[in-house]
Amino acid sequence: MDKIALGKAALDAARLLLSEGGAGWLVAFLLGLACLHLHREVQRVHEARIGETGTTAAALERASQTNAAVAAALESRSRVVEDLSRLAGEIARGVDRSDERARDRFDEILRRIGDLQQRTRP
């Protein structure tokens, strides 16, 4: 729109406001008050949302710290389980070696007993 058309539209709007004994001004004033009220309400809602966002951010930060602590505890527990598994494996191998040694010694004892029995037989 060019400036002339805009000026004409503004003049037409002013004529409409002045017609009907100034009722247009009353409507414009009431619309202005309504807009002011709506603007204040929108600002209040935005402030409330900003407050809620801050609260949510703080809660998320606490949850993040808790999750980090849980992850560290789980990592520690995992290391302990790995160490226990390694130790159990070593103990099992040690028991197997001890069982073999015990069997070897038992076999040696039985062999010596057998040798003694053969010597004592006529």
LINDANOR-V597282 format. One record per residue. N is the residue number from 0. PHI is phi in whole degrees, 0 to 359 (999 if undefined). Layout:
BEGIN
N,PHI / N,PHI
END
This chain:
BEGIN
0,999 / 1,271 / 2,292 / 3,293 / 4,294 / 5,295 / 6,297 / 7,298 / 8,297 / 9,294 / 10,295 / 11,297 / 12,296 / 13,295 / 14,298 / 15,296 / 16,294 / 17,278 / 18,286 / 19,61 / 20,68 / 21,85 / 22,295 / 23,298 / 24,295 / 25,296 / 26,297 / 27,297 / 28,297 / 29,295 / 30,297 / 31,298 / 32,296 / 33,297 / 34,296 / 35,298 / 36,298 / 37,298 / 38,298 / 39,296 / 40,296 / 41,297 / 42,297 / 43,298 / 44,295 / 45,295 / 46,296 / 47,296 / 48,295 / 49,297 / 50,298 / 51,295 / 52,296 / 53,297 / 54,296 / 55,296 / 56,297 / 57,295 / 58,295 / 59,295 / 60,295 / 61,296 / 62,297 / 63,295 / 64,296 / 65,296 / 66,297 / 67,295 / 68,295 / 69,296 / 70,297 / 71,295 / 72,295 / 73,296 / 74,298 / 75,297 / 76,296 / 77,297 / 78,297 / 79,296 / 80,297 / 81,298 / 82,297 / 83,295 / 84,296 / 85,297 / 86,295 / 87,297 / 88,298 / 89,296 / 90,295 / 91,297 / 92,296 / 93,296 / 94,295 / 95,299 / 96,296 / 97,295 / 98,297 / 99,295 / 100,296 / 101,297 / 102,297 / 103,299 / 104,293 / 105,298 / 106,298 / 107,295 / 108,296 / 109,297 / 110,295 / 111,295 / 112,297 / 113,298 / 114,297 / 115,296 / 116,295 / 117,292 / 118,292 / 119,279 / 120,277 / 121,277
END
